[in-house]
Amino acid sequence: MGKFFGTNGVRGIFDDELTLDFLHEFTLAIGTYFSKGPILIGYDGRHSSPLICKLISSTFNSIGFDCDVAGLVPTPCLEYCVKKLNYSGGIMITASHNPPQYNGIKPAASDGVEVSREDENIIEEIYENKSWLSTTQAYGVTNNRDVKLTYINGVISNINSDLIKSKKFKVVLDLGNGAQAVCAPQLCEMLDCEIFLVNEKIDGSFPGRGSEPTPQNLSALSEMVMKHNADLGIAFDGDGDRSIFCDDSGKILTGDKSALLLTKFLLKNNPNSTVVTCLNSDSNIESIASEFNSHVIRTKVGSVEVSRKMVPENALVGFEENGGFMYGKHNQVRDGCMTLALMLELLASEKVKLTNLISNLPKSFTTKDKVSCSSENVSKLFDSLKNEFPNADTTDGIKISLDSKNWVMIRPSGTEPIVRIYAESENQEKLDLLMSEFTQKVQSIISR
């Protein structure tokens, strides 16, 4: 990763690492990379987002770029509309699942996909050298533009909406006080779903259950699904690009489980396709892909890695284990609304409950956890692990494989001062033991 770009954009505590001066100069660097306007700008519901938007738009105007402000929208809405409406680039102001005091910026290229790692390095070099475009006398202008319906119609154009409408699904939406509150309910209404809302008020403090949906904080979603006998529930993260599902029995699904289900459905209708996913995703994806004469490409962890691999490969599907799912026919980015629409189409097509569909997947046991780790201790930790496991895969952090069904992967977060620990095993007992062993090992090394 770069000096400023992490796993997914540039993030920091607002007015600490992420100062107005830094944002001004970094925007100049991004503008120099884009080379021309117009630029589309969107933001999530964090308290600092509108102020940052004003700074970014005026900075672009100062170098002659026109800007349209989409306002408060989900990240995938901004990205889709950059491509669909022919912008030179886009900026999403968000810190995704980070705590409320954080914010960040994520540039999207003209194809509607996050800029590549190589282009992130170019932007950082421009910033470091202060070699950006000069202020011009032909200043740009900023206008407001409502793009939400363009995005929602784009999602609907990729599914069998008439089939979904005929089912009159009951759907519970846990909006997490986040940006999908402005799009997901409208999508469901346009698909004739009966909806029930949880944490629907947009609030940058994320008072309901925090900005990141996890199995531990989605009890309200589960209870609402069971109370209303709903067909499914879904929870979004703060900027609306990731989604975690709840089945009709109230059980929260891992991102891997829902991704395997959706991938199988899509490959059934599109054999001979390509699937892109990360090193830490469920190993069952290879066997599912082979059923439909399709192949899997593995990347480093991060939506940028998956998205940017999907583009040249013309991949049908991309996904991460954290609930980030990408449908190539719509846009090669994580998209909470597109994922919800695909799940509704799957349920409408298969004519059985979600619990039954999940039970027919290959058995898999995966989990993840995190351990606080300062940047000073990261090198110590990974030097020690590499010495102990010299044959491990060090493509991204370290992945220690006992065999194809039993492995642990440890990597530093690109967005927080933590290390993440992922594991898969052939049964729950082995998984618990594996996770306990390596969590203790990581903590022991850090504390030395």
C-alpha positions in Angstrom: 0.0 0.0 0.0 1.0 3.6 -0.5 1.9 6.2 2.1 -1.6 7.7 2.0 -3.9 5.2 0.2 -4.9 2.3 2.4 -6.9 -0.8 1.4 -9.7 1.4 0.2 -9.1 5.1 -0.4 -7.4 7.7 1.9 -8.8 7.7 5.4 -8.0 9.4 8.7 -9.4 11.2 11.7 -10.9 14.4 10.4 -8.9 17.5 11.3 -6.1 15.4 12.7 -4.5 13.3 10.0 -7.1 14.5 7.5 -6.7 18.2 7.7 -8.2 20.8 5.4 -4.8 21.7 4.1 -4.0 18.1 3.3 -7.4 17.6 1.6 -6.9 20.7 -0.5 -3.4 19.7 -1.8 -4.4 16.0 -2.2 -7.4 17.1 -4.3 -5.0 19.1 -6.5 -3.0 15.9 -7.0 -6.1 14.0 -7.9 -7.2 16.7 -10.3 -3.8 16.7 -12.0 -4.2 12.9 -12.4 -7.7 13.3 -13.9 -6.3 16.1 -16.1 -9.8 17.5 -16.9 -13.4 17.8 -15.7 -16.2 17.4 -15.1 -16.0 15.6 -11.8 -18.9 14.1 -9.8 -18.7 14.3 -6.0 -20.7 12.4 -3.5 -20.5 11.9 0.2 -21.8 9.7 3.1 -23.6 10.8 6.2 -20.6 11.6 8.3 -20.7 15.0 10.0 -17.6 16.4 8.3 -18.6 15.2 4.8 -20.5 18.3 3.6 -17.6 20.6 4.6 -15.1 18.4 2.9 -17.3 18.4 -0.2 -17.3 22.2 -0.4 -13.5 22.2 -0.1 -13.0 19.6 -2.8 -15.4 21.2 -5.2 -13.8 24.6 -4.8 -10.3 23.2 -5.2 -11.4 21.5 -8.5 -13.0 24.8 -9.6 -9.7 26.6 -8.9 -7.9 24.6 -11.6 -10.7 25.0 -14.1 -12.7 21.8 -13.5 -16.5 21.9 -13.4 -18.1 19.8 -10.7 -21.5 18.3 -10.0 -22.4 17.4 -6.4 -24.5 14.4 -6.1 -24.9 15.0 -2.4 -25.5 12.2 0.1 -25.4 9.0 -1.9 -24.0 5.4 -1.5 -20.5 4.9 -2.9 -21.7 2.5 -5.6 -24.3 5.1 -6.8 -21.5 7.7 -7.2 -19.3 5.2 -9.0 -22.0 3.9 -11.4 -23.1 7.4 -12.3 -19.5 8.5 -13.1 -19.5 5.8 -15.8 -23.1 6.1 -16.9 -23.1 9.9 -17.2 -19.6 10.3 -18.7 -17.6 12.1 -16.0 -13.9 12.4 -16.2 -13.7 11.0 -12.7 -15.5 11.0 -9.3 -14.7 11.6 -5.7 -16.6 9.8 -2.9 -16.1 11.3 0.5 -16.4 8.4 3.0 -14.6 6.4 5.6 -16.8 3.3 5.0 -17.0 1.3 8.2 -14.5 3.3 10.2 -15.6 4.9 13.5 -17.5 8.3 13.3 -14.5 10.5 13.9 -12.9 9.3 10.6 -13.5 10.4 7.1 -11.8 9.9 3.8 -11.8 10.3 0.0 -12.0 7.6 -2.7 -11.3 8.6 -6.3 -13.2 6.7 -9.1 -11.8 6.7 -12.6 -13.9 7.5 -15.7 -14.9 3.9 -16.0 -16.7 4.1 -12.7 -14.2 1.8 -10.9 -11.8 2.8 -8.1 -8.4 3.9 -9.4 -5.8 1.2 -9.5 -2.9 0.7 -7.1 -0.5 2.0 -9.8 -2.6 5.1 -10.3 -2.8 5.6 -6.5 1.0 5.7 -6.6 0.9 8.3 -9.4 -1.4 10.5 -7.3 0.8 10.2 -4.3 3.9 11.1 -6.3 2.1 14.2 -7.7 1.2 15.2 -4.2 4.7 14.6 -2.7 6.3 16.6 -5.6 3.6 19.3 -5.5 3.6 19.0 -9.3 -0.1 19.7 -9.7 -1.9 21.8 -12.2 -1.7 25.6 -11.6 -4.7 27.7 -10.6 -6.4 29.1 -13.7 -8.3 32.3 -14.5 -10.9 30.2 -16.2 -12.4 28.9 -13.0 -14.8 26.0 -13.0 -18.3 26.0 -11.6 -20.2 23.6 -9.2 -23.8 22.5 -9.6 -26.0 20.1 -7.8 -27.2 17.0 -9.6 -29.6 14.3 -8.3 -28.3 11.0 -9.7 -30.0 8.5 -7.4 -32.7 7.4 -9.8 -30.1 6.9 -12.5 -28.4 4.4 -10.2 -31.5 2.6 -9.1 -32.7 2.3 -12.7 -29.3 0.9 -13.6 -29.7 -1.8 -10.9 -33.2 -2.7 -12.1 -32.1 -2.9 -15.7 -29.9 -5.9 -14.8 -32.5 -8.1 -13.2 -35.9 -9.6 -14.0 -37.9 -7.0 -12.2 -41.3 -8.4 -13.3 -40.5 -11.7 -11.8 -39.5 -10.1 -8.5 -42.6 -7.9 -8.4 -44.8 -10.9 -8.8 -43.5 -12.4 -5.5 -44.4 -9.4 -3.3 -41.4 -10.1 -1.0 -41.1 -9.0 2.6 -37.7 -7.4 3.1 -36.1 -6.0 6.3 -33.5 -3.3 5.6 -31.0 -2.5 8.4 -29.7 0.8 6.9 -27.1 1.3 9.7 -27.8 5.0 9.9 -25.9 5.1 6.6 -26.0 6.2 3.0 -28.1 3.4 1.6 -31.1 5.0 3.4 -31.5 7.2 0.3 -31.6 4.4 -2.3 -32.3 0.9 -0.9 -35.9 1.6 0.3 -36.8 3.2 -3.0 -35.3 0.2 -4.9 -37.4 -2.2 -2.9 -40.6 -0.1 -3.4 -40.0 0.0 -7.1 -39.8 -3.9 -7.0 -43.1 -4.0 -5.1 -41.5 -5.3 -1.9 -43.1 -4.8 1.5 -40.3 -3.2 3.6 -39.5 -2.9 7.3 -36.7 -0.5 8.3 -34.1 -0.7 11.1 -31.7 2.2 11.8 -33.2 4.1 9.0 -32.2 7.7 10.2 -29.0 8.9 8.6 -26.6 9.9 11.4 -22.8 10.2 11.1 -22.5 9.0 14.7 -23.9 5.6 13.7 -25.8 5.3 17.0 -27.8 2.1 16.0 -25.2 -0.6 15.7 -22.1 1.1 14.3 -21.1 1.6 10.7 -19.9 -2.0 10.1 -22.5 -4.8 10.0 -21.2 -7.9 11.8 -22.9 -11.1 13.1 -22.5 -9.7 16.6 -24.4 -6.4 16.1 -27.3 -7.5 13.8 -29.7 -8.9 16.4 -32.3 -6.2 15.7 -32.3 -7.2 12.0 -32.7 -10.9 12.9 -35.5 -10.2 15.3 -37.3 -8.0 12.8 -37.1 -10.7 10.1 -38.7 -13.3 12.4 -41.3 -10.8 13.8 -42.6 -10.0 10.3 -42.0 -13.4 8.8 -39.9 -11.7 6.2 -38.3 -13.5 3.2 -34.9 -12.0 4.0 -33.1 -9.2 5.7 -30.0 -7.2 4.7 -27.7 -4.9 6.5 -25.5 -2.3 4.8 -22.2 -0.6 5.9 -21.9 3.2 6.3 -21.4 4.0 2.6 -23.6 1.3 1.3 -21.3 -0.8 -0.8 -21.2 -3.9 1.4 -24.1 -6.0 2.5 -24.7 -8.8 5.0 -27.8 -11.0 4.7 -30.2 -12.5 7.2 -32.1 -15.6 6.1 -35.8 -16.2 6.7 -35.1 -18.1 9.9 -33.2 -15.1 11.4 -29.8 -16.5 10.9 -27.1 -14.0 9.9 -25.0 -15.2 6.9 -21.3 -14.6 6.4 -20.3 -12.6 3.3 -18.7 -15.8 1.9 -22.0 -17.8 2.2 -24.1 -15.2 0.4 -21.4 -14.7 -2.2 -21.2 -18.5 -2.9 -25.0 -18.6 -3.3 -25.1 -15.6 -5.7 -22.2 -16.8 -7.7 -23.7 -20.2 -8.2 -26.9 -18.6 -9.4 -25.2 -16.3 -11.8 -22.8 -19.0 -13.2 -25.8 -21.3 -13.8 -27.1 -18.7 -16.4 -23.6 -17.6 -17.5 -21.3 -20.6 -17.7 -17.7 -20.3 -19.0 -17.2 -17.1 -16.9 -14.5 -15.7 -14.6 -14.8 -15.1 -10.9 -12.4 -12.9 -9.0 -12.0 -13.0 -5.3 -9.4 -12.5 -2.5 -6.9 -14.9 -0.9 -9.0 -15.0 2.3 -12.3 -16.1 0.7 -14.0 -19.5 1.1 -12.2 -22.3 -0.7 -15.5 -23.7 -2.0 -15.7 -21.1 -4.7 -13.3 -23.1 -6.9 -15.5 -26.2 -6.8 -18.7 -24.2 -7.5 -17.0 -22.4 -10.5 -15.8 -25.7 -11.9 -19.4 -27.0 -12.0 -20.1 -24.4 -14.7 -16.8 -24.6 -16.6 -15.7 -21.3 -15.0 -12.5 -20.3 -13.3 -11.4 -18.4 -10.3 -8.7 -15.7 -10.0 -7.4 -14.9 -6.5 -6.0 -11.5 -5.6 -4.7 -9.6 -2.6 -7.3 -8.5 -0.1 -9.1 -5.3 -1.0 -11.9 -4.2 -3.3 -9.5 -2.2 -5.4 -7.5 -5.4 -6.1 -10.7 -7.4 -7.1 -12.3 -4.6 -9.1 -9.2 -3.7 -11.1 -8.7 -7.4 -11.9 -12.3 -7.8 -13.0 -12.0 -5.1 -15.7 -9.3 -6.6 -18.0 -10.6 -10.1 -17.3 -14.2 -9.1 -18.1 -15.2 -11.1 -15.0 -18.8 -11.8 -14.3 -18.5 -11.8 -10.5 -16.1 -10.5 -7.9 -16.4 -10.7 -4.1 -14.8 -10.3 -0.7 -15.6 -12.3 2.4 -16.8 -9.1 4.2 -20.0 -8.8 2.2 -18.6 -6.9 -0.8 -20.1 -8.4 -3.9 -19.5 -7.1 -7.5 -21.6 -7.9 -10.6 -19.6 -7.2 -13.7 -22.6 -6.6 -16.0 -23.6 -3.6 -13.8 -20.3 -2.2 -12.6 -17.1 -3.9 -11.3 -17.4 -2.5 -7.8 -19.0 -3.5 -4.5 -22.7 -2.6 -4.6 -25.1 -3.1 -1.8 -28.3 -2.4 -3.9 -27.2 -4.5 -6.8 -26.4 -7.4 -4.4 -29.9 -7.1 -2.8 -31.6 -7.1 -6.2 -29.7 -10.2 -7.3 -30.7 -12.0 -4.1 -34.3 -11.1 -4.7 -34.0 -12.4 -8.3 -32.5 -15.6 -7.0 -35.3 -16.2 -4.5 -37.9 -15.4 -7.2 -36.3 -17.8 -9.6 -35.6 -20.7 -7.3 -39.1 -20.6 -5.6 -37.7 -21.8 -2.3 -36.8 -20.1 1.0 -33.3 -18.7 1.5 -32.6 -21.2 4.4 -33.1 -24.1 1.9 -30.8 -22.6 -0.6 -28.1 -22.1 2.0 -28.4 -25.7 3.2 -27.6 -26.9 -0.3 -24.2 -25.2 -0.4 -21.0 -27.1 0.3 -20.3 -27.1 4.0 -17.8 -24.5 5.0 -16.6 -23.1 8.3 -14.9 -19.7 8.2 -14.4 -16.9 10.7 -12.3 -13.8 11.3 -11.2 -11.6 14.2 -8.9 -8.6 14.8 -6.2 -7.7 17.2 -5.0 -4.2 18.0 -1.5 -3.7 16.6 0.5 -0.5 16.2 2.4 0.2 13.1 5.6 -0.2 15.1 4.7 -3.8 15.9 3.6 -4.9 12.4 7.1 -5.7 11.2 8.0 -7.5 14.3 4.9 -9.7 14.0 5.3 -10.6 10.4 9.1 -11.2 10.7 8.4 -13.7 13.5 5.6 -15.5 11.6 7.7 -15.8 8.4 10.5 -17.3 10.4 8.2 -19.8 12.0 6.4 -20.6 8.8 8.9 -20.3 6.0 6.7 -22.0 3.4 3.7 -19.8 3.9 2.2 -17.6 1.2 3.3 -14.0 1.8 1.6 -12.4 -1.2 -0.6 -10.4 1.2 0.3 -10.6 4.9 0.8 -14.3 5.5 -1.4 -17.3 4.7 -0.5 -20.5 6.5 -2.1 -23.5 4.9 -2.3 -26.9 6.6 -4.2 -28.1 3.5 -6.8 -26.7 1.1 -9.5 -26.8 3.8 -7.5 -25.7 6.8 -5.7 -22.4 6.7 -5.1 -19.1 8.6 -4.4 -15.8 7.1 -3.0 -12.8 9.0 -2.6 -9.3 7.5 -2.4 -5.7 8.7 -5.5 -3.6 8.1 -5.1 -0.8 5.5 -7.6 1.3 7.3 -7.1 0.8 11.1 -4.3 0.1 13.6 -5.1 -3.6 13.8 -4.2 -6.9 12.2 -7.0 -9.1 10.9 -7.0 -12.9 11.3 -9.0 -15.1 8.9 -9.4 -18.8 9.1 -11.2 -21.7 7.4 -11.4 -25.3 8.6 -13.3 -28.5 7.8 -15.4 -28.4 10.9 -16.4 -26.0 13.6 -14.3 -27.6 16.3 -11.1 -27.4 14.3 -11.9 -23.9 13.3 -12.3 -22.8 16.9 -9.0 -24.4 17.8 -7.1 -22.9 14.9 -8.5 -19.4 15.6 -7.7 -19.7 19.3 -4.1 -20.9 18.6 -3.2 -18.1 16.2 -5.0 -15.3 18.0 -2.9 -16.2 21.1 0.2 -16.5 19.0 -0.3 -13.0 17.4 -1.0 -11.4 20.8 2.1 -13.1 22.3 4.4 -11.8 19.6 3.0 -8.3 19.8 3.4 -8.1 23.6 7.1 -9.2 23.6 
